[in-house]
């Protein structure tokens, strides 16, 4: 072979004197020495193309080297073959470093004059299992083989080779006159190819982890995530929206589908609309504010007026500053008989039994119990609650106003944890509308603690005769059936919290981030068995954002910028009746997109400590969290499995059909 390669100047095309490519045969035989010999004498990194003076890589040579790399993956040794894996990794390094093989380039499965190799059996089995199309990348093939060592070897070796190639190109005397934009454009294209290939490999590993329940696929996913976060590119990226859509399609069909070749990566998300029952005082109206009676009562309470400077509701500020807009004096005596004291942390908060009982089932029961056992001494009753004072104030604000007007922190992480704590307390106190507000705030694209009362969110309150939406009508009916309404408080109508969530975008500025996503997931799992959904008091309508741009869409876009979702007519729409189900899906989306950041988060470390009392935890793949302690690989893989199981039950994808999947792949 040494004589043939050194004395026959045929170049890399061996069809004239070999039945196929000898490098592919050497790779299929796992022969390190033969592969090294062929690369030394026949596959120089830069080979002159016949008939030209340009030293560029011959297409045939590139195809053969890349196909040899793919053949190496197909021929991965079994557990009983000693030292074979080391030989395989050596061949991979030779093919990449010396032969310029690229593990991210799709390789045609069928090659003219390709000799029969041992990898052909792997190809046939993959075809039969529906795991392969006409092209395959070595990286995805290694992910399917569940060999994390080979995946790591390819990524590390190619990353080093690519850095060297970029440096060499910038130092090339023939290219020094080119502007910086020229090099940046080339490097961006190369980086795009790397990220696209890594996305496909991650989707493959995640899907097979979910389908096969084999931890080896989880190990591959961890390696891919880590190498992505440590990328040598100028701006490491999260898992793309396209990849997440691909993963969701695979999970919905229980089939490893080929990655769509043409797919828009434009902004997509969901619009959410949460029907909210508005209560009022019968036979009383403040004409300028439709059904905002109890909000006016709230503005007169001393503990609320003392915090006027921190109130984020512009309508409330105007109401307090305008002395003419108050509850009529003839109702003051009636409301006085409805007063009670809510005691939290030793401080007494003046409130009203009617509206608090209508919103909170537990407080309604406490109020009734206290009234029955109270001595006949007149005056207000006192109800003690074992919750922080600020939380008690926010609970009361929601009962009166339908929105938290002060108390939420500006720090996104702290505000998120506040809302999660508040949601659990709302569940304990049987206040489903407060759980709904907490979830809607988590789904918002902004972390600003804005007021979302009917006045601030321009949500028109519809009475029973005006309501056409079955979901809103059902919410109103359930509120009357399950509520504690009396002569001072009854449901007046329904308005809607409305927001949109484009959590798949890298520029998301909302509350669900890599640092809070695990906490959101944990709370959502606790609320799955909430009494709110059992009583039919919880509903969030949703619609995919692309439906608005659909010419056949029936969604109404009011002038104030909201929307009305018709779940009976809109495609990709529906109604969620389980608390925090939408927030859970968005949290899972965030975790799978930026898993390496999730592993480094304090929330993850707290979760690991709560599950394991040992102080010294193993590092994930040479420290997933650089400079920070992490859990073991098993902990991280378990989290991935949890996310995949939840994503497979995604309530926002209930209308997904095989026909739609086929359509997107045929584009």
N, C-alpha and C positions, 0 to 999 in steps of 0.2 A: 504493500500500500504506500510505503514511503517512496519507492521508486516511481510508482504510477503518478502520485500527486506532485512529485517534484520534476518529472521529465515530460509529462503530457500537458501541453499548454492549452487545455480545453476550457478553462474557466469553470464556473460553478454549474454549467449545464452538462449533466452526465448521461443524458438520454442516449448519446451515441455509443457509449461504452459500458453503461450500467443499466440494469433493469430497474430504474427508479433512482432515488437519492440515497447514497450511502450514509449520510448524516442522520437521516430519519431512521434507517435501520440500526445504526449505532445507538441512537437514543432509545429505540424500542428494546434493545438488548441490554440497556443500562451499562454500556461499555464506556467507562471514563476515558481510558487510554485511546480508544479509537476516535471518540468524539474530539479529544484534544488534538490528535494528529490531524484530523480533517480540518479543524478550525485553524490550526497553525499554518497549513499549506494551501488551503483552498478557500477559506472564508475570511479573508482579511476584512478589517473594519471598513475599509474604503477600497473598492475595486473599480477599475476603469470600465465603463460601459463600452462594449465593442463599437468601434467606428467613431469614437469621440475622444476628446482630450480631457473631458470633465471627469473628475474623480468623484463619482456618486455611486451609491450602492445599487447594484444590479437588482431589479425587481425579482428575478428568479431566485437569486441567492437569499434575499430577504424572506421570500415566501418559504423557502426550504428551511431556513434557520428557525423561523417562527413555527413552522409545522413540526420541526424536530422538538421544539420546546413543548408544544401541545402533546406530541407523542410521549414525551417524558412523563407528563402528568397522567396520561391514560395508562401508562405502564407502571404506575406507582406500585412498589413492592408490597407484599403482604406482611403480616406480623411475624410469619415464620421465616422470612428471608433476612438473615443476619447481615448487618452492615450495608444492606441495599439502599436504605434511606439516605445514608451519608453519600453514597455514590450518586444517587439521584440529585441531591442538593449540589453536589460538585458539578454535575453536568449542567444544571440550571445556571450556576454561576458562570461556567464557561460560555454557554450559549448567549447569556446576556452581556457579560463583560467583554468577551472576545468576539462573539459573533453578532453583537448588536441586536439580539432578539428582544422583542417587545411583548411582555405578557399582557398588555392592555389592548393589543390590536386583534380584531376578530380574524380568525383563520378559517379558510374554507375547509369543510370537512372532507370534501372530495377533491383530490388532486390528480391531475393527469400523470400516468406512469408511476403513481405512488406504489411502492412494493407492499405486499401483504405483511402486516406487522402484528405484534401481540396486542397492540392497542385497538385493533379493529373490533375485537370482541366487546370492549368497553363502549365503543361508538354504537354498535348494534343494540346493546342493552339500553343505552341512553335513549336511542330512537324509540324503542319499544315502550319505554316508560314515559315518553313524551317530555323528556327533559332537555331536548336538544333540537336545534334547527339546522339550517345549512351552514351556519357559521358558529364558531365557538372561540372564546378567549382562554388562554392558559390559566388566567387568574380565576375565572368562573369555574373552569374544570377542576382546579385544585379545591375550590370551595365545595363543589359537589362531592369531591373525594373525601371531604372532612379531614384534611391533613393541614393542620395549622402550621406545622414546621415548614412545609413547602410554601404555603402562602406567605409566611414571614420571610423566607429566603428570597422569594421572587420580588417582594415589595422592597426589601432592603437593598438587594443587589441592583434593581432597576433604578431606585431612587438615587443611589450613588452614581450609577452610570449616567443618568439624566443630568445630574448636577455637573458632572465633568464635561458632558457634551455641550451644555449651555455655556460653560466657561470657555471651552475651546472655540465655540462659534463666535463668541464676543471678542476673542483674541485673534481671530483669523485675519491676517493682513488684507485679504481681499474684501473683507466686510467691515473694516474699521470706519469706512466713510459713511456707512449707513447710520441713519438717525436712531435714537433710543427707541422710538415708536416701532421701528422695524423689528427689533429684538423682542420687545414686549408683546407684539402681536404673535410672533412665532411661539413664544413661551406660553402665552395664554392658550393657544390652540393645543399645545402639548399637554398643558395642565388639564384642559377640558377633557382630553382623551383619557387621561389617568383617572380623573374623578368619575367620569362616566363608567369606565370599566370597574372601578372600585364600588360604585353604587350597585351595579349589576351583581357583583360578587357578594355584597352585603345582603341584598335581597334574597339571593340564592341561599346563603347560609341561614338567614332568619327563617325563611319558609321551611327549609328542611329541618331546622331545629324544632319548629312547631309541628311539622308533619311526622317526623321520625322520633322525636323526643330523645335524640342522641346528643349528649353533651359535647361531642367532638365538633358538631356544627356550631355550637355556641362558642367554642374556643376559636374557631375560624372567624366568627363575627367579632369577637373581642380584639383579635389581632388586626382585623381590617379597620375597626373603629379607632384603635390606638394609632396605627400608622397614618390614618387620615388626620388625626389631631396633631401629629408630629410632622406633617407634610413639610417638605422643603420649599413648597411654593410660597409666593409672597403673601397669600391670604388663604389659609386653610378654610375649607367650606364644610357646612353641615351636609347631611344626606339630602339630596335634592328633592324637590316636590315631585318631580317625575318618578323618582325611585319609590317614594312613598305611595304614590298612586299605583305603581306597578305591584308593590307588596300587597296593597289592599285588594287588588284584583286577583292576585294569586290566592290569598286567603279566602276570598269570597267564593272562588271556584274550586278550592281545595286542589289546585293544580299549579305546578311550576310553569307558568306561561313565559314565552320568550319576551324579552324587554321590547316595548314598542319602539320602532325605529324612528318614527316621526310623531312627536308629541309636544304640544305647546307647554312651555314652562311658565306661562303667564300667571298672574295673580288669580287664585281661586280660593274660595273659602265657603263659609256658611253664613246665612242670615238667620237670626233667631228672633222670635216674637213670643213673649211670655204674657199671657192674659193675667190681669191683676184686678181683683174685685175692690171697688171703691165703696167705703161706708160713709154714711152721712147721718145727720140728725133730722128725723122726719119733721115736716112742717116748718123748716127753717131754711133760708137760703141767703147767702151773701151774694148779691146779684153779680158782682164782677168776677166771682170765682166759682165755677161750676162744681158743686158737690165737695168743696174744700172746707166743710164746716169743722171737722176735727183738726185740721191743720191750723185753723184760726184758734181753736182751744189750746193747742200745743203752744202757740206763740205767746199765750198769756201765762203759761206756767213759769214760776220763778226760776227753777233750776235750768230751764231752757233759755230764758231771757238773759241770764247771767253769762251765757256763752255766745251771745250774738256776734261777737267779733270773729268767732271761729266757724260760724254757720256758712255752708257752701251753697245754700239755696238762695238765689237772688229774689225769688218770689217771697220767701219767708222774711228776708231782710226788709223788703218793701212793706210787707204786712205789719211788721213790728214797728217800723218807723212811721206808718200812717195810722194815726189813732182812730180815724173814722171807720176803718175796716175791722170791726170787732163783732163778736156774737152779741145780739141784742140784749139789753139789760133784763128784759122779762124772762130770759132763759137762764140768767145767772143763778137764781135761786134753785131752779130745777137741777142744774149741773152741780151745784154745791152738795146736793143730797147724793150725788153719784160719785163723790170724791172718796179716795182712799190713799193710804201711804204705802209705797213700795220701799221696803227697807233693804239696802244693799251696802255691805261694808260699814254698817252702823249709821249710814246717812239716809234720811227720809226723803223720798221723791214723791211729790204730789202728782196723782194720776186719777183716771176715771175708770170705774169698773166696767162700764158698758163697752167702750171701744177696746179695752185691754182684753176683756173676756171674749169678745168677738174674734180677736186675732190669735189669742193663745189659749189652747185648751187646758194646759196645766195651770196657768194663772187663774183661769175661770174656776177650776175646781178648788184651788186654794182660797179664792175669794169666797166661794160658797161655804166652804168648810169653816173659814174664819168667822163669817157672818152667823153661822148656826151656833158656834160655840162662844161667840162674843157675849160678854155680860151686857145687860141692858143699862148702859151708862151713857149712851149717846155718843156723839162725836164720830170721827173717822176711824175705820178699822185699819190695822197695820198688817201687811203681808210681808214676811221675811223670805228673801231669796238668797241662795248660796252661790252667787255669781259676782264678779268684780263690778264695782260701781260704774265704770265707763261702759261696760257691756250692758248693764241694766239700762243706762240712759239710751244707748243705741237701740235696744229692744223696744223701749217706749217710743222713741222717735219713729221707728218703723210702724208701730201700731197706729199712731196718730196720722202720720204724714205719708206713709207708703214708701219712705226712703230715709236713709240715714243722712241726717243733715250736718252732723259734726261728729268728730271722734276718730275718723279713719286717718291713719298716718299717710304721709306723702311718699315714704320709702316703699317701692313696689314690693319688696320681699316682706317687710313688716306688715304692710296692708294685706297682702295675700294671707299671711298667717292669722291676722285679725279676722278676716272673713271666714277662714276655715274654722277657727274657734267659735265664731258667732254662728256658723251653720250647725255645728254640733249642739250648741246651746239651744238654738231654735228647734232642733229636732227633739231635744229633751223637754222643751216647754211647748211642744206641739204647735209651732208657729210656721206652717208651710210657706206662707208668703215671704217670710224673712229668709228661709232657705233659698227661695226663688230669687230674691234680690241678690243674695250672696253669689249664686251661680252666674247670674247675668253680669255682675260686676267682674267676675273672674274671666268671663268670655269677652269682655270689652277689649278693644285694641289700645286703650289708654290706661295708664295707671293713676290718672288724676281722680281724686275722690269726688267726682261731680255728683250733684243731686239728680235723681231720676224720678222725681215726683211727676204727676200728670202735667203740672205747669211747666216744669223745666225741660221735660222731654217731649213737650208738645203732643202728648197723648190724649186725644179727645176721648172723653168718657161717654160710652154708649149705654143707654138704658135698655131694659129688656126688649122693648118694642123696636128699638133701633138695631139690635144685634142680629146679624145674619150668619156669622161664623158659628158653626155647631160647637166648636171647642170653647169659645167664649161663653156661649149660652149654657153649656154644661158646667163650666166653672161657677157661673152665677147661681145656678140651681143647686150645686153641691154646697156652696157657701151658705145658702139659706137652710139647707137640710142639716148640715153639720155644725153650723155656727151657734153662737149664744146671743143672737140679736134680741133686743128688747125695745121699749118705747123710745129710748134715746139713741139707738144705733141700729141701723139696718142697711143691707146692701143696696146701693143706688144704681150701680152699673159696672161696666168693665172697661178698663183701658189696657194698654199693653206696654211692657218694657220691651224695647227694641234695640238690638245691637247686631254687630257683625264680627266674625272672627276669621282672620286670615293667618292662623297660627303657623301655617306651613311656610310662611315667608321669613327669610332670615332677619328682616328688619322689624320683627314683631316687638312692640313696646308695651305689651300688656303685662298682666300679673303672673301668668303661667309661663315660667321660664325653666331653664335647666336646673336652677337652684331651688325651685318650689314644686316642680312637677311631681316628685315622689310624694310629697305631702298632700297634694291635690288628689292623687290616686288613692292614697290611704284613706282619706276622709270620704271619698266617693264610694269606696267599698263598704265603709261603715253605714252609709246612708242608703244602700241598695234595698234594705228591708224596712225602709221608712214607713211609718204609719200614714204619711201624707199620700203616698201612691195607693195605699190600700183603701183610703177614703175618697179617692178621686179628686183630691184638692191640689194636684200638681200637674202642670202641663207647660211644655215649651214646644212651640211649632218651629220648624226649621225648613230651610230651602237652600240648595246650593247656589252660590253667587252667580254662576254662569247662566242660571235660568233667567236672570234679569236681562241679559243681553240676547236671550233667545227670542227671535221674532214671533214665535208662537206662544210665548209666555203670557200668562193671564195675571201676573202679579201687578198690583196697583202701586204706583210710586207717587205718594202725596207730595204737595208742594213743599212741606217742611222737611223732606228728605227721608222719610220713613218708608215703610212698605206694608202691605197687607198680604199675608200668605194664605192662599187657598189650598189646603192640603188635599182637597178632592180633585182639583184640576191641575195643580202644578206637578211636573215631573221632578223626581229627586227631592221630594218634600215629605213631611210627615209630622207626627206629634210624639214627643217623648214625655212619658208620665212617671219616670223614675228620677228622683232628685240626683243632681250632679252627674247624670249620664253623659251629657254633652261636655261638661268640664273634664270628665274622666278621659274621653276620647282625645280631647285637645292636649291633655297632659301626656297621654301615651304618645301622641304624635311628636310632641316636643322631645320626649325621652329617646325615641327611636331616631330622631333626626340628629341629636347631639348627645349621644350616649356617653361619650368620653367626658363631657362636661358634667353630666349627671353623676357619674361615678366620682368625680372630684368634689361634688357639692357637700355642704355640711349636712343637708337633709339625708343623704345617702349614708354618711358616716353615723349619724344618729340612729338610723334604721338598723344598721349593722350592729351597733352597740346594744340596741334593744333586743335583738335576736340572739346575740352571743355575748356573754359576760366576760369573755377573755379580752384582755387589754391589747395584746399583741396580735394583730390581724395580718395575714399574709398579703403581699402585694399582688395586684392584678397585672399579669403580663409585663413584668419589669416596671411596675408602678404605673397603673392607669392614671392615678392622680400624682403627678410629678411634684415632689416636695410635700406631699400630703399622704396620710395613711389611707388605705382602702380596705375593702373586704376582699375575700378570696375570689377566685374565678367562679367557684360554684355559686357564690352570692350574686355576682353580676349576671351569670347565666340564668339563675332563677328569676331575677328581675326581668330579663329579656323574655323569658317564657311567659311570665305574668302579663307583660305588655302585649305579647302576640296573642295570647288567649283572649284578652279583653278586646283587642283590635279585630279579631275574627268574629266577635259578637257585636261589632259596631252597629249601633241602632241607626246611625246616619246613613248606612248603606243598604237599607232593607229593600230598596227597589232595584238593586243592582242585578242585572240579568246577563246571562251568557251571550245574548245577542249584542248587548252594548259592549261587552268585552271584545267580542269578535270584531265589531265595527272599529274600535279604537286601534286594534292591531293591524287592520287592513288598510288604514289610512296611508 
